[in-house]
Each structure stands twice: as structure tokens, then as C-alpha cells.
Amino acid sequence: MSSIVIHVFVELEANVLVRNLQMLY
């Protein structure tokens, strides 16, 4: 169960990072 939660958090953080990079460029 914990591994699934970590996966979700990783995907959410990745999406936020991608959006921040798109805003910069």
C-alpha cells in the first residue's frame, strides 16, 4: 500500500515540476 502512495506522490510532484518548467519557458 505504501508503495502505491509513494508512486502517486512522485507522479504529482513530476507534474508540478513540468508545469513550473513550462511556465519558465
DSSP file (Angstrom, degrees, kcal/mol; ACC not computed):
  #  RESIDUE AA STRUCTURE BP1 BP2  ACC     N-H-->O    O-->H-N    N-H-->O    O-->H-N    TCO  KAPPA ALPHA  PHI   PSI    X-CA   Y-CA   Z-CA
    1    1 A M     >        0   0    0      0, 0.0     4,-1.9     0, 0.0     3,-0.4   0.000 360.0 360.0 360.0 -46.7    0.0    0.0    0.0
    2    2 A S  H  >  +     0   0    0      1,-0.2     4,-2.6     2,-0.2     5,-0.2   0.878 360.0  57.6 -60.6 -36.8    2.7    2.5    0.9
    3    3 A S  H  > S+     0   0    0      1,-0.2     4,-2.2     2,-0.2    -1,-0.2   0.890 105.4  50.4 -62.0 -37.3    4.5    1.9   -2.4
    4    4 A I  H  > S+     0   0    0     -3,-0.4     4,-2.2     2,-0.2    -1,-0.2   0.921 109.7  50.1 -66.5 -42.0    1.3    2.9   -4.3
    5    5 A V  H  X S+     0   0    0     -4,-1.9     4,-2.4     1,-0.2    -2,-0.2   0.920 110.3  50.1 -61.4 -43.4    1.0    6.1   -2.2
    6    6 A I  H  X S+     0   0    0     -4,-2.6     4,-2.6     1,-0.2    -1,-0.2   0.904 108.8  52.9 -62.2 -40.5    4.7    7.0   -2.9
    7    7 A H  H  X S+     0   0    0     -4,-2.2     4,-2.4     1,-0.2    -1,-0.2   0.922 109.2  48.8 -61.3 -43.2    4.1    6.4   -6.7
    8    8 A V  H  X S+     0   0    0     -4,-2.2     4,-2.5     1,-0.2    -1,-0.2   0.928 111.9  48.6 -63.0 -44.7    1.1    8.8   -6.6
    9    9 A F  H  X S+     0   0    0     -4,-2.4     4,-2.7     1,-0.2     5,-0.2   0.911 110.5  51.5 -62.7 -41.1    3.2   11.4   -4.8
   10   10 A V  H  X S+     0   0    0     -4,-2.6     4,-2.4     1,-0.2    -1,-0.2   0.920 111.2  47.4 -61.9 -43.5    6.1   11.0   -7.3
   11   11 A E  H  X S+     0   0    0     -4,-2.4     4,-2.3     2,-0.2    -1,-0.2   0.910 112.1  50.0 -66.0 -39.6    3.7   11.5  -10.2
   12   12 A L  H  X S+     0   0    0     -4,-2.5     4,-2.2     1,-0.2    -2,-0.2   0.931 112.2  47.1 -64.1 -44.3    2.1   14.5   -8.7
   13   13 A E  H  X S+     0   0    0     -4,-2.7     4,-2.6     1,-0.2    -1,-0.2   0.904 110.6  52.9 -64.3 -39.4    5.5   16.1   -8.0
   14   14 A A  H  X S+     0   0    0     -4,-2.4     4,-2.5     1,-0.2    -1,-0.2   0.917 108.9  49.8 -61.5 -42.4    6.6   15.3  -11.5
   15   15 A N  H  X S+     0   0    0     -4,-2.3     4,-2.4     1,-0.2    -1,-0.2   0.913 110.9  49.3 -63.2 -41.3    3.5   17.0  -12.9
   16   16 A V  H  X S+     0   0    0     -4,-2.2     4,-2.5     1,-0.2    -2,-0.2   0.920 111.1  49.6 -64.4 -42.8    4.2   20.1  -10.8
   17   17 A L  H  X S+     0   0    0     -4,-2.6     4,-2.5     1,-0.2    -1,-0.2   0.917 110.6  50.2 -62.8 -42.0    7.8   20.3  -11.9
   18   18 A V  H  X S+     0   0    0     -4,-2.5     4,-2.4     1,-0.2    -1,-0.2   0.916 111.1  48.9 -62.7 -42.3    6.8   20.0  -15.6
   19   19 A R  H  X S+     0   0    0     -4,-2.4     4,-2.1     1,-0.2    -1,-0.2   0.912 110.7  50.5 -65.0 -40.4    4.2   22.8  -15.2
   20   20 A N  H  X S+     0   0    0     -4,-2.5     4,-2.0     1,-0.2    -1,-0.2   0.918 110.7  49.1 -63.7 -41.6    6.8   25.0  -13.4
   21   21 A L  H  X S+     0   0    0     -4,-2.5     4,-2.4     1,-0.2    -1,-0.2   0.912 110.0  51.3 -63.8 -40.8    9.3   24.4  -16.3
   22   22 A Q  H  < S+     0   0    0     -4,-2.4    -1,-0.2     1,-0.2    -2,-0.2   0.882 108.3  52.2 -64.3 -36.1    6.6   25.2  -18.9
   23   23 A M  H  < S+     0   0    0     -4,-2.1    -1,-0.2     2,-0.2    -2,-0.2   0.897 109.3  49.9 -66.5 -38.6    5.9   28.5  -17.0
   24   24 A L  H  <        0   0    0     -4,-2.0    -2,-0.2     1,-0.2    -1,-0.2   0.929 360.0 360.0 -65.2 -43.7    9.6   29.4  -17.1
   25   25 A Y     <        0   0    0     -4,-2.4    -1,-0.2    -5,-0.2    -2,-0.2   0.436 360.0 360.0 -95.9 360.0    9.8   28.7  -20.8
